[in-house]
Amino acid sequence: MAKKFDKKLALALSNGEGDAAALAWLDGTGSIQDVDPGMAMNAIQAAVAQQKVALLQGLEKAPKVLRKAARLGLHQLKSQGVNVQAAPSRSFGLKGAEIDPDPTALLGPADQDGYSEFLLGWTDAEGTCILMGRFGGTEGMRDLSHGHASRGELRRMLREMQEEAPYMTRLPFGSAMQFVLPAVERVRELTGGVPHDWEHFAGHVPADKLQGAEGPAVPEGDVDSDALQGSSALVNHPWFSLWPVETDLVQRMVGELAKAIEEPDSDDPSENEVKDMTQILSEMAAEGLDNPAIRSEWARRAALAAAACEVRGEDYAAGMAKNLHKALAGDVPAGQIPLVERNLQMTLGYMAQQGRQD
């Protein structure tokens, strides 16, 4: 079996991405007969990874190669300690099928104001409840809405959202809750309660799945100072760009740069003035994280970027995010984190662009 499936494709399917027919079978809304034979092997491996015993048992009348793959998968699950009971009698029909409780969590990178777009889905005996909106920022949550849909409709929504925003990432539900729940608590602090849409959705989720989702821990080990110097290379990466700096610092920076380029006899800054501008930027960037709230927000975004990039297989970005998280949670000065200066440059450029548009 190991030579007949693609590990990357199987992993993508187990994460809810890839071939639509294979995902439909994994979701319980499609048939293995509709899946391309080669892709079916990847789907079976994904079912093993998701421990979907009933799906694998349902392949007893499938073509021989798929039947053998399913049996081997069930044997692997047994050896891992998974309870593999006898398949239920077919006389119960579709009404006897088990409900697939696998939750869904799709998160996007934070925008300039700190808000990340998200979609959460939970399936229980009442169906699939979906919660959408944005979390983060000063208000905790914005633009919430909830509704109920079939699993097929949820799958379509996920596909459409990822097509429109490719950097949105499907995280394990517990990992996603580590970032969403603090936003819920922020709303509670500000208003004394939680949004109705969240309350409705949370009512479908077992308490232990919510209460057990503590905030992301700071990675262990020392900060890699040498690797940290490469952080500026990620300034255009969607999970690292336009992170906040001190508001008054930006205003002071604009004023200082305006002074630096003033020259009565020339429209172009001199070589010395360019050097002065660079020096001003570097010196002032060292103050970019002086506000504890801003430093805390950077740490939050670094943890979120680490979780997302790890799932996406972006090893360099994930490693850099973890290193940043350690640096930000510690006492590493902003002047030793080049990404601070590059984000300050990005903020100034963004402001200039907005000014031209206005």
PyMOL commands that set and color helices and strands:
alter all, ss='L'
color gray80, all
select helices_A, chain A and resi 7-14+20-27+32-34+37-49+53-57+64-79+90-92+94-96+151-164+173-191+196-202+207-211+225-234+247-260+271-285+292-312+315-329+334-336+338-357
alter helices_A, ss='H'
color red, helices_A
select strands_A, chain A and resi 104-107+115-124+127-136+140-149+169-170
alter strands_A, ss='S'
color yellow, strands_A
deselect
rebuild
show_as cartoon
